[in-house]
Amino acid sequence: MTQEEQVLRYMKSHGSITVWEAMTQLHITRLAAVIWRLRKVYDIETVYRFRMEDGKKIQWAEYRLK
């Protein structure tokens, strides 16, 4: 199964994917590159999430199929 197929399957079953999930669940380290290739065929949105930790803003991207 290709990385694109793995990410697509994960997004369909979980609703979205983050870099952390891609690394820990799928062992994919370059999620943005996979998303870039998938966007040629699928409509994928990026939602930026954040939380405050020790007074610092921690931000990450979450990718979802539209």
C-alpha positions in Angstrom: 0.0 0.0 0.0 1.4 3.4 -0.9 1.7 6.3 1.6 -1.0 8.1 -0.3 -3.4 5.1 0.2 -2.4 4.8 3.9 -3.1 8.5 4.6 -6.3 8.5 2.6 -7.6 5.4 4.5 -6.6 7.0 7.8 -8.4 10.2 7.1 -11.5 8.4 5.9 -11.7 6.3 9.1 -10.6 8.9 11.6 -11.8 12.1 10.0 -8.4 13.8 9.9 -4.7 13.3 10.3 -1.8 15.2 12.0 1.9 14.9 11.6 2.1 13.1 14.9 -0.5 10.6 13.9 1.2 10.0 10.6 4.5 9.4 12.3 3.3 7.2 15.1 0.5 5.3 13.4 1.7 5.1 9.8 5.5 5.7 10.1 5.3 8.5 7.5 7.6 11.3 8.3 6.8 13.7 5.4 3.1 14.1 5.7 3.0 17.5 3.9 4.5 15.9 0.8 1.9 13.1 0.8 -0.9 15.7 1.3 0.5 17.7 -1.6 0.2 14.7 -3.9 -3.3 13.8 -2.6 -4.5 17.4 -3.3 -4.0 16.8 -7.0 -7.0 14.5 -6.8 -8.9 15.1 -3.5 -10.2 18.3 -1.8 -8.2 18.4 1.5 -8.5 21.3 3.9 -5.9 22.4 6.5 -7.1 23.3 10.0 -4.5 24.9 12.2 -4.8 23.9 15.9 -3.0 25.3 18.9 -2.6 25.1 22.6 -0.7 27.0 25.2 2.0 25.1 27.1 4.2 26.8 29.6 3.2 30.2 28.2 4.2 29.2 24.7 1.8 28.7 21.8 2.2 25.2 20.3 0.7 25.0 16.8 0.1 22.1 14.4 -1.8 21.4 11.2 -4.7 18.9 10.9 -5.6 17.7 7.4 -9.2 16.8 6.6 -11.0 15.5 3.5 -13.8 17.9 2.5 
